[in-house]
Amino acid sequence: MMAPARLVVWMMAPVGWMMAVVRSTMAQVGRMMTPVGWMMAPVGWMMAPVVWMMAPVVWMMAPVVWMMAPVGWMMAVVRSTMAQVGSTMAQVGRMMTPVGWMMAPVGWMMAVV
């Protein structure tokens, strides 16, 4: 009864080793990224006042965006309705095709007469 369990453990071992390699590689990358983080920090501090100045602009824009939303919804409804109409037209066209084929010989005979 223990044999299958032991087999599973042996099969799992390489997975564990690969996970360890991945983890140590990630740690290495993290260590290399640290100086980048330190260099980026002053940029972030310089950006902060810009972001604060932008905030009122964003707040003023918000009502405009909210007013635009219903327009977007109406456009979506119109577009889906148009798509429905188009697909119905295509369906009618497909149904008409055999009628066209049947009519063609009649047209040719009429042309001769």
N, C-alpha and C positions, 0 to 999 in steps of 0.2 A: 504493500500500500504506500510505502514511503518512496518507492522508486519514481513514480510520476512527479511527485513533489520536488524531488531532488533534480530531476530533468528540467523542470520549470525554472528552478533556481539557477541552474547552469546556463539556460538560455537567456535568463534575465541579466546575468553578469555583464555581457558585452554592452547591453543597453546602459547599465550603471556606469561603465567606464566611459562610454561616449558622452553621457550626461556630465561626468566629471570634467572631461576635456572641454566641453562646451562652456561649463561654468567658469573654468579657469581662464578660457579665452575671453569670456565676457568681462571677467575681473580685470584682465590685462587691458582690454579696450577702455574700460572705465578709468583705469589709472592714467592711460594716455590722454583721455578726454579732460581730466581735471584741469590742467593748465589752460586748455581752451576755455573752460568755464570761467576761470579767473580773468582771462583776457576779455571775455564777453561781458562780465559784470559791469565795468565802467560804461560800456555801450548802453546797457540796460538802464543805468542810472541817468544817462544823458537823455535817453528816450522818454523817461517817465514824465518830465514836464510837457513834452510834446503831446503825449497821450492825454494828460490832464487838460490841456488846452483843446484837444479834439473832442473831449467828452460832451461839452455843451452843444457842439455841432451835431453830434450823433443824436442827442436828446431832441434837438429841434427837427431832425430828419425823421424820427420815429413816427410822429403823427402822419407825416406824408406817406410813409411806408404802409401804415395801417389803412389809410384812405385808399391806397392803391390795391390792397389785397382783394376787396370785392371785385374790382375791375378784372384782376387776374382770374378770379373764380368764374366770372361771367364769360371771359374769353375761353376758359377751359370748357365750359358748357357749350358755347358756340362751336368750338373746334370739334368736340365729340359729336354734336348734332350733325355738323357738316360731314364728318367721317361716316356717320350712320347713313346719311343721304347718299353719299358717294358709293358706299358698299351696296345700298339698295339698288342704285342705278346700275352698278356692275352686275348684280344678280339678274336684273331685268334684261340687260344686254346678253348675258349668258343664255337666258331662257329664249331670247329672240333668235339666237344663232341658227338653231335647226329650222326655224320658220324661214329665215333667209335662204338656207340651202334648198328648201322645198320650193321657194318662190323663183329661184334662179332659172330653172328650166322653163318655167312659164314666161319669164322675161325673154329668154332666148327665142322661144317660139313666137312671141309677140313681135320680136325684132324682125324675124324672117317674114312674117305676115305683113 
